[in-house]
Amino acid sequence: MSNAYGFDFLRAEHTLPGDGEDPTLVGAATAQPTYDAETTTKSEENNHAALVAAAAAKNPLEKQFDILAFLQAHRSSKCIPPSIIFAKTGIDLSEGGADEPVAKMLEKNPKVCIEEMPDPENPSLLILTYGYQAKFNNVHDKTGLLAQINRCKNGVATRDLLDAYEGVLEDINALVSSGDVLAVMNPEDKDRVLFPRGETFLVELDGHVTVPDMKTPAGTNKFSDINPAVAAATQDPVVLAAIQKAQLEKRRQQQQRLLLENCTIIDTDVDPLKQIRRGEAICIGGQWFRVSSAVKEGVPLSEQPTRAQAPPTVTSLKDLSKKNEQDGYIRIFNKEKIPLDHPLPPTALQNLRDAKKAREQLHQFAGTAGGAVGRVVTGGASSQLLSSSASAANPSTLAAAFAKSVAAAASGAGGGGHMRKRPGGGGGGARGGANADSGGLGGGGVHNPPVGGMDRASVAETIETAKRAASDPSLAYSHARRHGCTKDVREIYLATVKDVPESEIDLHNLMIEYKLIEPGEAMRLPRMKKKNANVDNDGKPKKRRYYLKKGQRITNTHLEGTEIGAVLAKAAEKQSQGKSVGDGGM
């Protein structure tokens, strides 16, 4: 039989053997199929016969269910011919086949999409192909899922999205956990209804978040991990110490790798208990988590007891049940640790490492003013950038202000003469004369040692480097984030909301007392009114005037081909002849 593409020369009998090949083996290999191939073919035939026999014993409804399950499992294939369905399920949907009633049932099923396509074996013929039709067939990934939920202003049930694509339930849970969508539990059918969230309100938490360091366990006996045979063969203490050091380093790396793969505890240098509760959403390293509330080991948060499950909302107004504390949470949550519901992914770990590295570089730069020894960068921008407290300022504005602080420190240390001289240090004498050329600092005593001069190019380079260090994108991952205001701010509001007067007059007087407004300021701003376009500034109706543009002609071309157009054409012709065309109805 000829090759379908005419490449007969690629057959095994036309292939030349290599240098190390035996020509007799090539022919032997292509002469007859192996025993394993025959066994595989027979087993496939037996399995297919068993499928056909099992399908024949089922009623049409059961066959329809099997086909729906098969099409849903291969929803990405779309157009599946009946031959493949018969090979995989044992149900014959071909025209005139044994299961033609099942094919008619599938034609009326809204979950099945049927299209006519050319037969792969005989393209001149058209056959019916089958594919799974989801309710939202335009949803194929997480981005499309979020877009579809945002389009459903009145909400969409979770069960309507479960057949969109493989892994859609994990993406729905991720969107709910991160707060990208709102989830409300329907008590009637125990299903979640998803709503679009709209604009989010995110707040940074105080404290720098870092990955905990895994230290080598202390108390290890010297040479305890060395193989006794190696220790007996090698008596040199230097060699034994080197082997011990290598083994400790290997153990440390293994423990560090194990920690990173299962890192569910994050360190912080500010108490998080006052800012967030267990079960609420928290963003660390650019990824969203829930603060762990699990009480059972090895069980995901969604399968924990109801009292220990995270709420469907990203925030909560009260702590979880006290019984969880009696049973004991599996992950600690204290002034220095934040537990997470699942391990950190590699991207979040890398973001936290980059943030720590950027902070260290910024601290080093601020302490030395970019090389101006003896100067320290001070000011509001540096304190906000280097502090553990959260800041709501614009990062680009902070970076520019930090660069200005560095410029002031560098120019003062670089010989510009802008710094004040210390009294009694810049006069005559050997001491004053020795420090006269040190950049105008005058009197480089013990308290302020002299520094080397910096020219303008060095100062400009220092400022640019400072701006780049302060505007490093990795600094955005230094703090954790949450939805809504923090726990302590909410408690302050709830504790003082009763003290706020309901009367507008009392509220106005209270604001004047605390100097929030001026005494003569109005209680409320006047309501904005839309200006009437038909009235002038004096309140009189405007006179409408119609002006013709230069060269503008009024025509009746739109009346051509109509009865009125014909009458006007006759009147214009009579008028051109000097005849009377009437008084125009006057």
C-alpha positions in Angstrom: 0.0 0.0 0.0 1.4 3.4 -1.0 2.1 6.0 1.6 -0.7 8.6 1.8 1.8 11.5 1.3 4.0 9.7 -1.3 7.0 9.3 1.0 7.7 5.7 0.2 11.4 6.2 0.5 11.0 6.7 4.3 10.0 3.0 4.7 12.2 0.9 6.9 13.4 -1.3 4.0 14.8 1.8 2.2 16.7 3.1 5.2 20.4 2.5 5.2 21.8 0.9 8.4 24.3 2.8 10.5 27.9 1.9 11.0 27.3 -0.1 14.1 24.0 -1.7 13.0 23.5 -5.2 11.6 21.7 -5.1 8.3 19.9 -8.3 9.1 18.3 -6.8 12.2 16.6 -4.1 10.2 14.7 -6.4 8.1 13.9 -8.7 11.0 12.5 -5.8 12.9 10.2 -4.8 10.1 9.3 -8.3 9.0 6.6 -9.0 11.6 5.1 -7.3 14.6 6.3 -8.2 18.1 4.5 -10.4 20.6 3.8 -7.4 22.9 2.0 -5.5 20.1 -0.2 -8.5 19.4 -1.0 -8.8 23.1 -1.8 -5.0 23.4 -4.2 -5.2 20.3 -6.0 -8.2 21.7 -6.4 -6.5 25.1 -7.8 -3.4 23.5 -10.3 -5.4 21.5 -11.4 -7.3 24.6 -11.9 -4.0 26.5 -13.9 -2.5 23.7 -16.1 -5.6 23.5 -16.7 -5.3 27.2 -17.7 -1.6 26.8 -20.2 -2.5 24.1 -21.7 -5.3 26.2 -22.0 -3.1 29.2 -23.6 -0.3 27.2 -26.1 -2.7 25.6 -27.4 -3.6 29.1 -28.2 0.1 29.9 -31.4 2.0 29.2 -31.3 5.2 27.0 -31.3 7.6 30.0 -28.2 5.9 31.4 -26.5 6.0 28.0 -27.3 9.7 27.8 -25.8 10.3 31.2 -22.6 8.4 30.2 -22.2 10.5 27.0 -22.7 13.7 28.9 -20.0 12.7 31.4 -17.7 11.8 28.5 -18.4 15.1 26.6 -17.9 17.2 29.8 -14.6 15.5 30.5 -13.5 16.4 26.9 -15.2 19.7 26.7 -12.1 21.4 25.1 -12.3 19.0 22.1 -15.7 20.4 21.1 -16.6 18.5 17.9 -16.2 14.7 18.7 -17.3 12.3 16.0 -19.5 9.3 16.8 -16.6 6.9 16.0 -14.6 8.2 18.9 -17.6 8.2 21.2 -18.3 4.5 20.3 -14.6 3.6 20.9 -14.6 5.2 24.4 -18.1 4.5 25.6 -19.4 1.6 23.5 -22.5 3.7 22.5 -23.1 3.9 18.7 -24.5 7.3 17.7 -23.9 7.0 14.0 -26.8 7.3 11.6 -28.7 4.1 11.6 -26.8 2.8 14.5 -28.0 0.7 17.4 -28.3 3.7 19.7 -30.2 6.1 17.3 -32.9 6.8 20.0 -30.1 8.1 22.3 -28.9 10.4 19.5 -32.4 11.9 19.2 -32.4 12.5 22.9 -29.1 14.3 22.7 -30.5 16.6 20.0 -33.0 18.0 22.5 -30.6 18.2 25.4 -29.4 21.9 26.0 -26.1 20.6 27.4 -25.1 19.1 24.0 -23.9 21.1 21.0 -24.4 19.2 17.7 -22.7 20.4 14.5 -22.3 19.0 11.0 -18.6 18.5 10.1 -16.8 16.6 7.2 -16.0 13.0 8.1 -12.3 12.7 8.9 -12.1 9.4 7.0 -14.2 10.5 4.0 -14.3 14.4 3.8 -16.9 14.2 1.0 -19.5 13.1 3.6 -21.0 15.2 6.4 -21.5 13.6 9.9 -22.9 14.9 13.2 -20.3 15.8 15.8 -21.0 16.2 19.5 -19.7 18.7 22.1 -20.5 19.8 25.6 -22.5 23.0 25.8 -21.9 24.8 29.2 -24.3 27.5 30.3 -21.5 30.1 30.1 -19.6 28.7 27.2 -17.5 31.9 26.9 -15.7 31.2 30.2 -12.5 29.4 29.8 -10.1 30.7 32.5 -10.0 32.7 35.7 -9.9 36.0 33.9 -13.0 35.2 31.9 -14.7 33.9 35.0 -14.2 37.2 36.9 -15.4 39.1 33.8 -18.6 37.0 33.7 -19.3 37.5 37.4 -18.8 41.3 37.0 -21.4 41.3 34.1 -24.0 39.6 36.3 -25.1 42.5 38.5 -27.9 40.4 40.1 -25.5 37.6 40.9 -24.8 34.1 39.5 -25.1 30.8 41.2 -22.0 28.7 41.7 -23.6 25.6 40.3 -24.2 27.4 36.9 -20.4 27.9 36.6 -19.2 24.5 37.7 -19.2 23.0 34.2 -17.4 25.9 32.5 -14.0 24.4 32.4 -11.7 22.1 34.4 -10.6 23.6 37.8 -13.3 26.3 37.9 -14.2 25.5 41.5 -10.6 26.2 42.6 -10.7 29.5 40.8 -14.0 30.5 42.3 -12.7 29.7 45.8 -9.6 31.8 45.0 -11.7 34.8 43.9 -13.9 34.5 47.0 -10.8 34.3 49.3 -9.1 37.2 47.7 -12.2 39.4 47.8 -12.5 39.9 44.1 -16.1 38.8 44.2 -18.8 38.8 46.9 -20.2 35.4 48.0 -23.6 35.1 49.7 -24.9 31.8 50.9 -28.4 30.9 49.7 -30.1 29.0 52.6 -32.7 27.4 50.4 -30.4 25.3 48.1 -27.2 25.7 50.2 -25.4 27.2 47.2 -23.2 30.3 47.0 -24.4 33.3 44.9 -21.5 35.3 43.5 -21.8 39.1 43.0 -19.3 41.6 41.6 -17.5 43.5 44.3 -16.8 46.8 42.4 -14.0 49.1 43.6 -11.9 47.7 46.5 -10.6 49.5 49.6 -7.3 48.0 50.6 -5.3 49.0 53.7 -1.7 48.2 54.6 -1.0 46.6 57.9 1.8 47.8 60.3 4.9 45.7 60.4 7.3 44.3 57.9 6.5 40.7 56.8 9.3 38.3 56.3 9.9 34.6 55.8 11.1 33.0 59.0 14.7 31.9 59.0 15.4 28.2 59.5 18.4 27.8 61.8 20.5 24.7 62.2 19.4 22.9 65.4 21.8 23.5 68.3 23.3 20.9 70.5 24.8 18.7 67.8 27.7 16.6 69.0 30.9 17.0 67.2 31.5 14.4 64.5 28.2 12.7 65.5 26.8 12.5 61.9 30.0 11.2 60.3 30.0 7.7 59.1 32.0 5.5 61.6 33.9 3.8 58.7 35.0 7.2 57.4 35.9 8.4 60.9 38.1 5.3 61.4 39.8 5.7 58.0 40.3 9.4 58.5 41.9 10.4 61.8 42.8 13.9 60.7 40.7 16.4 62.8 40.9 19.0 60.0 39.3 16.6 57.5 36.7 15.5 60.0 35.8 19.1 60.8 35.4 19.8 57.1 33.2 16.8 56.6 31.1 17.9 59.6 30.7 21.4 58.3 29.6 20.1 54.9 27.0 17.8 56.5 25.6 20.6 58.6 25.4 22.9 55.6 23.6 20.1 53.6 21.2 19.6 56.5 20.5 23.3 56.7 19.8 23.5 53.0 17.4 20.6 53.3 15.6 22.1 56.2 15.4 25.5 54.4 14.0 23.8 51.3 11.4 22.0 53.4 10.5 25.2 55.1 10.0 27.1 51.8 7.9 24.3 50.4 5.6 24.3 53.4 5.8 27.8 54.7 2.5 28.7 56.4 3.8 31.0 59.1 5.0 34.6 58.4 7.0 36.7 60.8 6.2 40.4 61.5 7.7 43.0 63.7 4.4 44.7 64.8 1.6 43.0 66.7 -1.0 41.8 64.1 -3.6 40.8 66.7 -4.8 44.4 66.8 -5.2 44.6 63.1 -6.7 41.4 61.7 -8.7 38.4 62.9 -8.6 34.7 62.1 -10.4 33.8 58.9 -10.1 37.3 57.3 -8.3 37.8 53.9 -4.7 39.0 53.9 -2.4 39.7 51.0 1.3 38.7 51.5 3.8 38.8 48.7 1.2 39.7 46.1 -0.9 36.6 46.9 -4.1 36.4 48.9 -4.6 34.1 51.8 -6.9 33.6 54.8 -5.5 33.9 58.3 -5.6 30.2 59.3 -8.5 29.2 61.6 -8.0 25.4 61.1 -8.4 23.1 64.2 -7.8 19.8 62.3 -4.4 18.9 60.8 -4.3 17.8 57.2 -7.8 19.1 56.3 -8.3 22.2 54.1 -10.0 25.3 55.5 -13.2 24.6 53.5 -13.6 21.2 55.2 -13.0 22.3 58.7 -15.9 22.3 61.2 -18.4 25.1 60.5 -17.3 27.1 63.5 -13.7 27.0 62.2 -14.3 27.8 58.6 -13.4 31.2 57.1 -16.4 33.3 56.4 -17.4 33.9 52.8 -16.7 37.6 53.2 -13.2 39.0 53.4 -13.8 40.7 56.8 -15.7 39.8 59.9 -17.2 41.9 62.8 -16.4 39.5 65.5 -13.9 36.7 66.4 -14.6 33.1 65.7 -16.1 30.7 68.2 -14.4 30.4 71.6 -14.7 26.6 71.3 -12.0 26.8 68.6 -9.5 28.1 71.2 -10.5 25.3 73.6 -9.8 22.7 70.9 -6.7 24.5 69.9 -5.7 26.0 66.6 -3.1 24.0 64.7 -1.1 27.2 63.7 0.0 29.8 66.2 -1.2 33.4 65.9 0.6 35.9 68.2 2.4 39.2 68.3 5.2 38.0 65.9 3.5 35.3 63.8 0.8 35.3 61.2 -0.6 31.9 60.2 -1.8 31.3 56.6 -4.4 28.8 55.3 -2.0 27.3 52.6 1.7 27.5 51.9 3.3 30.4 50.2 3.8 29.9 46.4 7.3 30.5 44.9 6.3 33.8 43.5 5.3 35.2 46.9 8.4 33.8 48.5 10.6 35.6 45.9 8.6 38.8 46.4 9.2 38.7 50.1 12.9 38.1 49.6 13.2 41.0 47.1 11.3 43.3 49.6 13.7 42.4 52.4 16.7 43.0 50.1 15.3 46.4 49.0 14.7 47.5 52.6 18.3 46.5 53.6 19.7 48.5 50.7 17.5 51.5 51.6 18.6 51.4 55.3 22.2 51.2 54.3 21.8 54.1 51.8 20.0 56.3 54.4 22.6 55.6 57.1 25.5 56.7 54.9 23.8 59.3 52.6 25.0 57.4 49.6 28.7 57.6 50.5 28.8 60.9 52.4 30.4 59.4 55.6 29.2 61.0 58.8 25.8 62.2 57.4 22.5 60.5 58.1 19.4 61.1 56.0 16.5 62.5 58.1 13.1 63.8 57.4 9.5 62.7 57.0 10.0 60.7 53.8 12.9 58.7 55.2 11.0 58.0 58.4 8.0 56.7 56.5 10.1 54.6 54.1 12.2 53.0 56.9 9.5 52.7 59.5 7.5 49.5 60.2 4.3 51.6 60.3 2.1 51.5 57.2 1.9 54.6 55.1 -0.8 55.9 52.8 1.4 58.3 50.9 2.1 58.0 47.2 5.2 55.9 46.6 6.5 58.2 43.9 6.1 61.2 46.1 7.9 59.5 48.9 10.8 58.6 46.6 11.1 62.1 45.4 11.1 63.5 48.9 13.7 60.9 50.0 15.9 61.9 47.1 15.7 65.6 48.2 16.7 64.5 51.8 19.7 62.7 50.3 20.6 65.7 48.2 20.6 67.9 51.3 22.8 65.5 53.2 25.2 64.9 50.3 25.5 68.6 49.4 26.2 69.5 53.0 28.9 66.9 53.2 30.4 67.5 49.8 32.0 70.9 50.0 29.1 73.2 49.1 29.5 75.3 52.3 25.8 75.1 53.1 26.2 73.6 56.5 26.6 75.8 59.6 30.1 75.9 61.1 30.6 74.7 64.6 31.4 77.6 66.9 35.1 78.0 67.7 36.2 75.5 65.0 36.6 77.6 61.9 39.0 80.3 63.1 42.7 80.7 62.8 45.2 78.3 64.2 46.5 75.0 63.1 43.2 73.1 63.9 41.1 75.6 62.0 43.4 75.9 59.1 43.7 72.1 58.8 39.9 71.8 58.4 39.4 74.9 56.2 39.6 72.8 53.0 37.2 70.1 54.2 34.2 71.4 52.4 33.1 74.3 54.6 32.3 72.1 57.5 34.7 74.1 59.6 36.1 72.4 62.7 36.0 68.7 62.0 36.3 67.7 65.7 35.5 64.5 67.4 31.7 65.1 67.1 31.8 65.7 63.3 34.8 64.2 61.5 35.8 65.7 58.2 34.6 64.0 54.9 36.0 63.8 51.5 34.7 66.4 49.0 31.9 65.4 46.5 31.6 67.2 43.2 28.3 68.0 41.5 28.4 64.9 39.3 28.8 62.6 42.4 26.0 64.4 44.2 23.7 64.0 41.1 24.6 60.3 40.8 23.9 59.9 44.5 20.5 61.5 44.2 19.5 59.4 41.3 20.6 56.2 43.1 18.6 57.2 46.1 15.5 57.8 44.0 15.9 54.4 42.4 16.3 52.7 45.8 13.3 54.4 47.2 11.1 53.7 44.2 12.0 50.0 44.1 8.7 48.1 43.2 9.7 45.3 45.7 9.1 47.7 48.6 5.3 47.3 47.9 5.6 43.8 49.4 7.1 44.9 52.7 3.7 45.2 54.3 0.7 42.9 54.3 -2.7 44.2 53.1 -6.3 43.6 53.9 -9.8 44.7 52.9 -11.4 47.5 54.8 -10.1 49.3 57.9 -8.1 47.4 60.6 -9.6 45.8 63.7 -8.5 48.5 66.1 -9.8 51.3 63.9 -13.2 49.6 63.6 -13.3 49.0 67.4 -12.6 52.7 68.0 -15.4 53.7 65.6 -17.9 51.3 67.1 -17.0 52.4 70.7 -17.4 56.1 69.9 -20.2 56.1 67.3 -22.7 56.7 70.2 -20.9 59.8 71.2 -21.5 61.5 67.8 -24.5 63.8 68.1 -27.4 63.1 65.8 -28.5 66.8 65.6 -26.8 68.8 62.9 -26.6 71.9 65.2 -24.9 69.9 68.0 -22.5 68.4 65.5 -21.8 71.8 64.1 -21.0 73.3 67.5 -18.8 70.3 68.4 -16.8 70.7 65.2 -16.3 74.4 66.0 -15.2 73.5 69.6 -12.5 71.2 68.3 -11.5 73.8 65.6 -12.4 71.5 62.7 -14.3 74.4 61.0 -14.4 78.1 61.4 -17.1 79.7 63.6 -18.7 81.6 60.7 -18.6 78.7 58.3 -21.9 77.4 57.0 -23.3 74.1 58.4 -23.6 72.6 55.0 -22.6 73.5 51.5 -25.4 74.7 49.2 -26.8 72.1 47.0 -25.4 72.3 43.5 -27.9 73.3 40.9 -27.9 72.6 37.2 -27.9 75.8 35.2 -30.8 76.2 32.9 -29.5 76.5 29.4 -32.6 78.3 28.2 -32.3 81.2 30.6 -29.6 83.9 30.5 -27.7 85.4 33.5 -30.7 87.7 34.3 -33.2 84.9 34.4 -34.8 85.9 31.1 -35.5 83.4 28.4 -32.9 83.4 25.7 -33.8 84.6 22.2 -33.0 82.0 19.6 -31.3 83.4 16.6 -30.6 81.3 13.5 -27.7 82.5 11.4 -26.7 81.2 7.9 -23.2 80.4 7.3 -21.4 82.2 4.4 -22.1 80.4 1.2 -24.8 78.2 2.7 -27.7 77.3 0.5 -31.0 75.9 1.5 -32.1 73.1 -0.8 -34.9 70.6 -1.1 -32.9 67.7 -2.5 -34.4 65.4 0.1 -37.8 65.9 -1.6 -36.7 64.7 -5.0 -38.7 61.7 -6.2 -41.7 62.6 -4.0 -45.1 64.3 -4.9 -44.1 67.5 -3.0 -40.8 67.6 -4.9 -42.6 67.3 -8.2 -45.0 70.2 -7.4 -42.0 72.3 -6.3 -40.1 71.5 -9.5 -43.1 72.6 -11.6 -43.5 75.8 -9.6 -39.8 76.6 -10.0 -40.0 76.0 -13.8 -43.1 78.4 -14.1 -41.3 81.0 -12.0 -38.2 80.8 -14.3 -40.6 81.5 -17.3 -42.0 84.6 -15.5 -45.4 83.0 -14.8 -47.3 83.4 -11.6 -47.1 80.5 -9.2 -49.7 81.7 -6.7 -49.5 83.6 -3.5 -48.1 80.8 -1.5 -51.4 80.2 0.3 -51.6 83.7 1.7 
